[in-house]
Amino acid sequence: MSELKPRRLARDEGPAFAKTVELCFGTVATQDTIAATVAQEFDEDWAIGVYDSGDLVATAGVTPFDLALPAAPGSPLPSVRAAGVTCVGVLPTHRRRGLLTKMMGFQYAQFREREMALAILTASESSIYGRFGYGLATTHASLEVATKRSGFRELPHLEAEPAGKMRVIGKEEAAKVVPGVHAEARRSRPGEVDRGEARWAGMLEDPERDRHGDGARMFVVHEDASGSPDGYASFRHVWSREGAWKVRHAAIVEDLYALSPAVHANLWRFLLDIDLVEELSVPDRPMDEPLRWMLADPRQLRTVAARDMLWAKLVDVRAALGARGYGAETQLVIEVNGPGTSEGAERYCLETGPGGGSCRRARSGERTDLVLGLADLGAIYLGGCKPSVLACAGRLHEGRPGALVRADAAFSSPLAPYCGTHF
């Protein structure tokens, strides 16, 4: 039997790539879904696969993203180009043959060759990627809000009704308005990524096959007094029958981005006031979403789940640590070891200050402050998990007293990291 090895795929292999991806995730490809996958996910510079006797049996791809990073206090958020790993799958006929491990190794070599400091992904199964050095970097909350008793409390420090207006718009106008608002708003929160033209085109097309029986995607945009858009939300209506006569009416909120707290509040007020809707279902929001604190009765908002979203791997530890800003000025000697590293245990000296961070190899005489795995470094990288929490979980060791306090302050982020783009 010939050895099964991953290799790069050519453009004309895009349809085979799309078919295999769908089979790996339990669906059968159609001409429409093949075209959509090739347009949105297949990048011939990055796509790889494994063939067996002429059949493509495993795939992996990459979408390069601009990823927002934590900033130093008072500074704009920096960003880094990150490899967004996607379309990873192995057919059921070829499980337990090490193909995933081979593809992860092939991708890692690609990242190193192309000087990508960071790789990110969203995991279909949360138990898979830790062994390849990816750490759980962002978590999102799933919310439900009963709309009949969702009045706002007084918000004396927030302009609840800014000058401007709301408009419900169709997808043709949304294509001209929404991407620009998202591009500006997403730069204010660590973990957010940009959305390319192909991704927006797929989202705005909103084919019936992607609705799962729900209504079409609708958009509401907020405009300031001059008519410039400064916030939007997208949502769907959902109807379900309960008994012989009763129909339950809900709405699913998919996107909500605003350029100010006042516009953010007004978008929520609009969504909570949609006629006939009894409940808002919000599949994913940042863990620090402030809506609960706006409601007169906060019990009407229920957090029904908290789920992992973005996983991060520091491919080039020095470059990645030097790219983000930090919440405090300090020096930390960090020993990184375990799965996903290329050279066994590695020691780095991170120096942080108002201008950002710099990272170099640690010298032999410098005492180690923190000992952790590469996946654990990915978990704290965007500020979504404190180093002290990992220490309590037994995944990080404090080498010198006081190091955890300094690390918590340095790696903190004023806003919880969040990624609102699925890939």
N, C-alpha and C positions, 0 to 999 in steps of 0.2 A: 504493500500500500504506500502510495507516495505521501510525503510529508505535506501537511496542509499549512501553507504560509500566507500571511496577509501581504497584499501589495496595493499600490495606488491604482485607482480606477480611472479610466478615460471617460470623456464626455459621453460617448455613445453607449457607455455602460450604465448611464443614469436610470433608464427604465428598469433594468434588472435590479439595481440598487433599491429602487422604490418598491418593487414587488417583494423583494426579500424582507425589507423593513416591515411592510404591512403583515406578511406572514408571521414574522417574529412577534408582532404585537397582537396577533389573533384576528386579523381582518384579511379580506381578499381584495386585491387591488383592482381598480377600474381605470379606464383611460383618464378620467378626471382626476382621480387621486394620484395616479402616476405623474401626471403633468404638474399637480400641485406640489408633490414631494420634490420633484426634480427642480422646480422653480425656487422653492423656499429652503430646501435642506441640502441639495446636492451641490457641492463645491469641488470641482475636479482638482483643485490644488490640495485638497485635504481628504477627499473621500477614499476609503480603503475597503477592501473586502477579501474574503477567502473563498476560493473555488475548490470544488471537489468534482472531478470528472465532468467538467463543463458547467456545473451548476453553482451559482453564487449562494453560499450557505451561511455567511456571516458578514456583517457590515458594521462600519463606524464612520461617522463624519464629523466635521467641525464647521461651525459658523463663527468667524471672528467677531467679537463684540468690543465696544468701548464700555468699560465697566467703571462706574463711579466708586471712589474710595473715600474712607474717612479723611477729614481735614483737621489741621491744627485749629484751635479756637480762633474765630474771627477770619478765617481764610476760606476761599472757595474750595469746593471739593475737587481734588485732583482725580485723574482717571488713568487707567492702564488698558492697553490692548490685551484682551484675554481670549483664549481659545475656548469657544463654547462647544463642548463635546455633545454630540447628538446622534440619533439614529443608530444606537449601539444594539445589536441583536445577533443571536445565534439561533439557527433553525432547531426545532426540537430533535431532529434526526442527528444533530451533531453536538449535542450537549456532552459535558464531561470529557472533552478532548483537549482542553486548554486553549481553545480558540480565543476566548475573551482575554486571557492573560497575554497571548501573543499580540492581539490587536492593541491592548493598552501599552505594551512595550514598544510597538511600532509607532504609535502616536507620540509617546514620550520622546522618542528619538526625533520625530518631526518637530516637536515643540522646541527641543534643545537646538536643533539645527537652524530653526527660524527665529531663535531668540525670543520666544514667547515666555514672559516671566510667570504667567499665571494661566491655569486651565480651570474651567468651571463646567458644571453640568447640573441637570435635574435628573434625579434617579427614579426609575420605575420601581426599583426595589431598594430600600434603604440599607440593606445588609451587604450590598455588593462592593461599593467603591472605596470603603475605608482601607481595604487591604492594598489598594493601589495609591494610597497617599492622599485621597480626597477627604476633606473634613466638612461636617455640616455647618455651613457658614450663615445661612439665613433661615428663619422660621416664619411662617405666616399663620394668621388666625382666620378661622372660618366663623362667620357671625350670622346670627338670625335676629331680626328686629320685628317685633309686633308693631304694626303701624298705627293701630287705633289709639294707642296710649303712648305715642312717641313725641309728645310735645317737648319743646326745648325749655330749659330753665333760663333765667335771665343770664345774659353773658355780658357783663358790664365792661369787660376789657376787650371785647371783640365787636367790630362793626358788623352787626348781624345782617344789615341790608345795605351793602355797598352800592354806590351808584352804578347802574348797569342793568342788564336784563338777561333772562334765560330764553333760549330758543331751542326747540326740537328740530333737528335737521336730518335730512336723508343722507344716504351713504355717499352720494356724489359730492355734496358739500362737505361732508365729514372728511373725505379724502383730501380736501384742500386746507382744512382747518385743524383737524385733530393731531396729525403728526407733528406740527410745529409746537403745539401746546405741550405734548408729551416730551418732545426733545428738550424743551426748556425746564419743565417741571422735574424730569427724572434726574437732572443734574444736582438736585438738592438732597438726594438721599443715597447713602452708600448701598451698593448691591444692585442698583438699577442699571440696565443696559439699554443701548440704542436699538431701534427697530429699523431695519433696512426696508427698501422699497418693496421687495418681494414679500416680506413678512406683513407689511401694511396691506398690500394688495390682497393677500390671502384672507386677512382679517376682515377687510371691508367687503370682499366678495360674499362672505357669510353663506356658503352653500348649504342647502337643505341637509345634506348628509352629516354636517357638523353640529346641527341644532339639537339632535337627540329628542325630537318631538316638541321642543320649546319654540317660542315665537322668534321672529327675526330680530337681529340686533338693532337696537335703536340708540340714538345719540342725542344728548342734550348738551348745549354749549353755553357757557356764561361769557358775556361780553362786557367790557368796562364801559365807562361813560362815552368814550370815543369810538366804541364799536369794535375794539380789538379783542379777540378771544383770549381769556385768561383762565379758563378751566373747562373741563368737560367730564362727562360720565357716559358710559355705555351700559345698556341693560336689556333684558329680555322679559317678556311676559310669559308666565307659566300658568296653565290651568290643569286642575286635577279634579276628578269627580269623587265625591264622598257620599255614598248612598244613592238613592234613586233620584233626588232632586238637587242636592247641594253641590255647587261647583266651587272649589277653593281656588282663589286667585292670588298669585304671588308674583314677585319680580326678582330676577337674578341680576345683581350688580356685578359687572365684569371689570370695568375700568373706572377709576376716579382719580383725576389729576387736577391740581389747582396751583396757581401761582401765588396764592396768599391764604392765610387762615380764614379770612372772611369769605372768600369764594368757596373754599372747602366746605364751610358750614352751610352755605347757601345751596350747594349741590346736594348735600345730604337732605336739607329741608325739602328740596324739590322731589327727591326720590321717595321720601317718607310720606309725601302728600299726594302721590299719584292716585287718582280716583279708582276705587274698587279693589285696590291691592290691599290684602290683609297682612302680608308679611314680606319683608325683604330678606332674601338669601344672598349672602356675600361670601363667595367661596374663599377668597384670600385677600387679606388686608395686612398692613404692618402690625407687628405686635404692640406698638404704641399708638395705634389708631385712637384719636381723641373723642370719637363719637359718644362713647359711654358717658363722658364727663360733660357733654352738652345736654343730655336728656334730663328732663325733670324727674323721670322715673327710670333710673339706670337699669333696673331689673328687666325692663322690656328688651334689653339687648343681651343676648346669650352667646357666649363663646362656645361653639359646639365642637371645635377641634383646633389643635395646633399642629401643623405639619411641617416637615422639612421641605425646603424649596431648593436653594442654591447650595451646591457643594463646591469647595474650592481646593485646588492643589497648587502649592507654590513650586513651580518648575525651577525657577531660578530664585532661590531664597534671598540672596543679597539684593537683586533687582526689585523683587516684589516688596520686601520690607522697606526699601528706600523710596518706593513710589508713593506711599500713603503718608498722610499727616498723622500726628499723635497728640493725645490730650494732655500730656505732661512731659516735662524735660527730665530725661534720665539716661542711664546707660545700663544695658542688660546684656549679659553673656548667655546665649541660648544654645543648648545642645539639642540637636534634632536627630532622631534616630527612627528605626523601625521601617515597616513596609513603605515602599514608594520612594525612598531615598536611593540615590545612584551610587553612593560611596560609603555606605554604612553610617555610623555616627559622625555628624559634622557639627562644628562649633562656630557660632557667629557672634560678633559684637555689634549690637544695635545701639546707636546713639541718636536720641531724639531731642528736638528743640523747636522753637517757634517757626523755623523755616522748613520743618519736615523731619525726615529721618535719613540716616546714612548707615550702611551695613557693610562690614568687612569680616574676613576670617578672624576668629579669635586667636590671640597669641597664647603660647604655652603657659605663661605665668598668670593669665587672667582666670580668676575663679568663676565657675559656672553658677549662674543665678537660677536658671530654669532648665529642666530636662523634660522633653516631651517628644511625641511622635510627629511626623510630617502632617498626618491628618489632623492632629490636635492644633498644630500651627495654622492650618487652614480654617479651623473652627473659630479661632480668636481673631483671624486676620481682618475681618470686616467689622469687628466690634459686636458681633452677635452673641458671643459667649465670653464671660470673664475668665481669665486664667485661674482665678481662685476657685471658680466652679469646677473646672476640670481637675484641679488639685483635690477638691473634696470627692470627686468621682474616681480618684485613683489613677487618673490618666496623665498627671503632670506632677513633677517633683520640684519642690523649692530647694535650691541648693544653698542659698544664703538667707538668713532671717531678713524679712522686710522686702524681699524680691517680689513677692506676690502683690503686695500693696502697690509697689511702683509699677508693676506690669499691668495691673487692673487700670490704673490711672492712665498709663500710656496708650493702651489698646482700646480705651473707651471711645464710644461714639455718641454724640448728643441725640441723634436719631437712630432708632433701631434699624439695622440693615434690612433691606427688603428688595425683592425682585418681582416685578409685576408682569414679566414677560416669560411665557412658557416656551421652551424650545427642546 
